[in-house]
Amino acid sequence: MNHLMRAAAVAPTLTEVRSWPATVDVSRAALALGISRSQMYALIQRGEAPVRTLAFGARKRVVTASLVRLLEAA
């Protein structure tokens, strides 16, 4: 996603997040939380991510169910 597309991106609704696959990339999860991709990666690196993440080598994925629980509690 380039900078212009990112600026135009709108946070998804909870209903939309519920329809996502079992895991999503960090950028998509960050958008749902209203934070930047770099902020999300920093939280993951420090072990402070408010959602469950999975590591596949250097690649990180966010568990959608944990993202839904967090958004439902907000």
FIGUSE-757681 format. One record per atom (N, C-alpha, C): residue number from 1; atom name; x, y, z. Coordinates in nm, 2 decimals. Example, Ala and Ser with C-alpha at 12.3 -4.5 7.8 and 13.67 -1.06 7.14 Angstrom:
BEGIN
1; N; 1.32; -0.57; 0.78
1; CA; 1.23; -0.45; 0.78
1; C; 1.32; -0.33; 0.78
2; N; 1.28; -0.22; 0.71
2; CA; 1.37; -0.11; 0.71
2; C; 1.29; 0.00; 0.79
This chain:
BEGIN
1; N; 0.09; -0.12; 0.00
1; CA; 0.00; 0.00; 0.00
1; C; 0.09; 0.12; 0.00
2; N; 0.07; 0.21; -0.10
2; CA; 0.16; 0.33; -0.10
2; C; 0.11; 0.44; -0.01
3; N; 0.18; 0.55; 0.01
3; CA; 0.15; 0.65; 0.11
3; C; 0.01; 0.72; 0.08
4; N; -0.02; 0.74; -0.05
4; CA; -0.15; 0.80; -0.08
4; C; -0.27; 0.71; -0.05
5; N; -0.25; 0.58; -0.08
5; CA; -0.36; 0.49; -0.04
5; C; -0.37; 0.48; 0.11
6; N; -0.26; 0.48; 0.18
6; CA; -0.26; 0.46; 0.33
6; C; -0.33; 0.58; 0.39
7; N; -0.31; 0.70; 0.33
7; CA; -0.38; 0.82; 0.38
7; C; -0.53; 0.82; 0.36
8; N; -0.57; 0.75; 0.26
8; CA; -0.71; 0.74; 0.23
8; C; -0.78; 0.63; 0.30
9; N; -0.70; 0.54; 0.36
9; CA; -0.75; 0.42; 0.42
9; C; -0.84; 0.46; 0.54
10; N; -0.95; 0.39; 0.55
10; CA; -1.05; 0.42; 0.66
10; C; -1.05; 0.29; 0.75
11; N; -1.05; 0.31; 0.88
11; CA; -1.06; 0.20; 0.97
11; C; -1.18; 0.12; 0.94
12; N; -1.17; -0.01; 0.94
12; CA; -1.28; -0.10; 0.92
12; C; -1.38; -0.10; 1.04
13; N; -1.50; -0.14; 1.01
13; CA; -1.60; -0.16; 1.12
13; C; -1.57; -0.29; 1.18
14; N; -1.63; -0.31; 1.30
14; CA; -1.62; -0.43; 1.37
14; C; -1.68; -0.55; 1.29
15; N; -1.79; -0.52; 1.22
15; CA; -1.85; -0.62; 1.14
15; C; -1.75; -0.67; 1.03
16; N; -1.68; -0.57; 0.97
16; CA; -1.58; -0.61; 0.87
16; C; -1.47; -0.69; 0.92
17; N; -1.42; -0.65; 1.04
17; CA; -1.31; -0.72; 1.10
17; C; -1.35; -0.87; 1.13
18; N; -1.47; -0.89; 1.18
18; CA; -1.52; -1.02; 1.20
18; C; -1.52; -1.11; 1.08
19; N; -1.53; -1.05; 0.96
19; CA; -1.53; -1.13; 0.84
19; C; -1.39; -1.16; 0.78
20; N; -1.29; -1.11; 0.85
20; CA; -1.15; -1.13; 0.80
20; C; -1.11; -1.27; 0.82
21; N; -1.00; -1.32; 0.75
21; CA; -0.95; -1.45; 0.77
21; C; -0.90; -1.47; 0.92
22; N; -0.86; -1.59; 0.95
22; CA; -0.81; -1.62; 1.09
22; C; -0.70; -1.54; 1.14
23; N; -0.61; -1.50; 1.04
23; CA; -0.50; -1.41; 1.08
23; C; -0.49; -1.31; 0.97
24; N; -0.43; -1.19; 1.01
24; CA; -0.41; -1.08; 0.91
24; C; -0.27; -1.02; 0.93
25; N; -0.23; -0.95; 0.83
25; CA; -0.10; -0.88; 0.85
25; C; -0.10; -0.77; 0.95
26; N; 0.01; -0.73; 0.99
26; CA; 0.03; -0.63; 1.09
26; C; -0.03; -0.49; 1.05
27; N; -0.01; -0.46; 0.92
27; CA; -0.07; -0.33; 0.87
27; C; -0.22; -0.33; 0.88
28; N; -0.28; -0.44; 0.85
28; CA; -0.43; -0.44; 0.85
28; C; -0.48; -0.43; 0.99
29; N; -0.42; -0.50; 1.08
29; CA; -0.45; -0.50; 1.23
29; C; -0.43; -0.36; 1.28
30; N; -0.32; -0.30; 1.25
30; CA; -0.29; -0.16; 1.29
30; C; -0.40; -0.06; 1.25
31; N; -0.45; -0.08; 1.12
31; CA; -0.55; 0.01; 1.07
31; C; -0.68; -0.01; 1.15
32; N; -0.71; -0.13; 1.19
32; CA; -0.83; -0.16; 1.27
32; C; -0.82; -0.09; 1.41
33; N; -0.70; -0.09; 1.46
33; CA; -0.68; -0.03; 1.59
33; C; -0.66; 0.12; 1.59
34; N; -0.64; 0.18; 1.47
34; CA; -0.62; 0.32; 1.46
34; C; -0.48; 0.36; 1.49
35; N; -0.39; 0.27; 1.48
35; CA; -0.25; 0.31; 1.50
35; C; -0.17; 0.28; 1.38
36; N; -0.04; 0.33; 1.37
36; CA; 0.04; 0.31; 1.26
36; C; 0.10; 0.17; 1.26
37; N; 0.14; 0.13; 1.14
37; CA; 0.21; 0.00; 1.13
37; C; 0.33; 0.00; 1.21
38; N; 0.41; 0.11; 1.21
38; CA; 0.54; 0.11; 1.29
38; C; 0.51; 0.10; 1.44
39; N; 0.40; 0.17; 1.48
39; CA; 0.36; 0.16; 1.63
39; C; 0.33; 0.01; 1.66
40; N; 0.25; -0.05; 1.57
40; CA; 0.21; -0.19; 1.60
40; C; 0.33; -0.28; 1.61
41; N; 0.43; -0.27; 1.51
41; CA; 0.55; -0.35; 1.51
41; C; 0.63; -0.32; 1.64
42; N; 0.63; -0.20; 1.69
42; CA; 0.71; -0.17; 1.81
42; C; 0.64; -0.24; 1.93
43; N; 0.51; -0.24; 1.94
43; CA; 0.44; -0.30; 2.04
43; C; 0.47; -0.46; 2.04
44; N; 0.47; -0.51; 1.92
44; CA; 0.50; -0.65; 1.91
44; C; 0.64; -0.68; 1.95
45; N; 0.73; -0.60; 1.91
45; CA; 0.87; -0.62; 1.95
45; C; 0.90; -0.62; 2.10
46; N; 0.82; -0.53; 2.17
46; CA; 0.84; -0.52; 2.31
46; C; 0.75; -0.62; 2.39
47; N; 0.67; -0.70; 2.32
47; CA; 0.59; -0.79; 2.38
47; C; 0.47; -0.73; 2.45
48; N; 0.43; -0.61; 2.40
48; CA; 0.32; -0.53; 2.46
48; C; 0.20; -0.52; 2.36
49; N; 0.19; -0.60; 2.26
49; CA; 0.08; -0.59; 2.16
49; C; -0.05; -0.63; 2.24
50; N; -0.16; -0.56; 2.22
50; CA; -0.28; -0.59; 2.28
50; C; -0.36; -0.70; 2.22
51; N; -0.30; -0.76; 2.12
51; CA; -0.36; -0.87; 2.05
51; C; -0.26; -0.99; 2.03
52; N; -0.31; -1.11; 2.01
52; CA; -0.22; -1.22; 1.99
52; C; -0.16; -1.22; 1.85
53; N; -0.03; -1.24; 1.85
53; CA; 0.04; -1.25; 1.73
53; C; 0.11; -1.38; 1.71
54; N; 0.14; -1.42; 1.59
54; CA; 0.21; -1.54; 1.55
54; C; 0.33; -1.50; 1.47
55; N; 0.44; -1.57; 1.49
55; CA; 0.56; -1.54; 1.41
55; C; 0.58; -1.66; 1.32
56; N; 0.61; -1.63; 1.19
56; CA; 0.64; -1.72; 1.09
56; C; 0.78; -1.68; 1.04
57; N; 0.88; -1.72; 1.10
57; CA; 1.01; -1.67; 1.07
57; C; 1.02; -1.52; 1.12
58; N; 1.05; -1.43; 1.03
58; CA; 1.06; -1.29; 1.06
58; C; 0.92; -1.23; 1.03
59; N; 0.83; -1.30; 0.97
59; CA; 0.70; -1.25; 0.94
59; C; 0.60; -1.26; 1.06
60; N; 0.53; -1.16; 1.08
60; CA; 0.43; -1.16; 1.19
60; C; 0.29; -1.15; 1.14
61; N; 0.20; -1.22; 1.21
61; CA; 0.05; -1.22; 1.18
61; C; -0.02; -1.19; 1.30
62; N; -0.14; -1.13; 1.29
62; CA; -0.22; -1.10; 1.41
62; C; -0.34; -1.19; 1.40
63; N; -0.38; -1.25; 1.51
63; CA; -0.49; -1.34; 1.52
63; C; -0.62; -1.26; 1.53
64; N; -0.70; -1.28; 1.43
64; CA; -0.82; -1.19; 1.41
64; C; -0.91; -1.20; 1.53
65; N; -0.93; -1.32; 1.59
65; CA; -1.02; -1.34; 1.70
65; C; -0.98; -1.25; 1.82
66; N; -0.85; -1.24; 1.84
66; CA; -0.80; -1.15; 1.95
66; C; -0.83; -1.01; 1.92
67; N; -0.82; -0.97; 1.79
67; CA; -0.85; -0.83; 1.75
67; C; -1.00; -0.80; 1.77
68; N; -1.08; -0.90; 1.74
68; CA; -1.22; -0.88; 1.76
68; C; -1.25; -0.86; 1.90
69; N; -1.20; -0.95; 1.99
69; CA; -1.22; -0.94; 2.14
69; C; -1.18; -0.80; 2.19
70; N; -1.07; -0.75; 2.14
70; CA; -1.02; -0.62; 2.19
70; C; -1.11; -0.51; 2.14
71; N; -1.16; -0.51; 2.02
71; CA; -1.25; -0.41; 1.97
71; C; -1.38; -0.42; 2.03
72; N; -1.43; -0.54; 2.07
72; CA; -1.56; -0.55; 2.13
72; C; -1.55; -0.49; 2.27
73; N; -1.44; -0.50; 2.34
73; CA; -1.42; -0.45; 2.47
73; C; -1.41; -0.30; 2.48
74; N; -1.38; -0.24; 2.37
74; CA; -1.36; -0.09; 2.36
74; C; -1.49; -0.02; 2.37
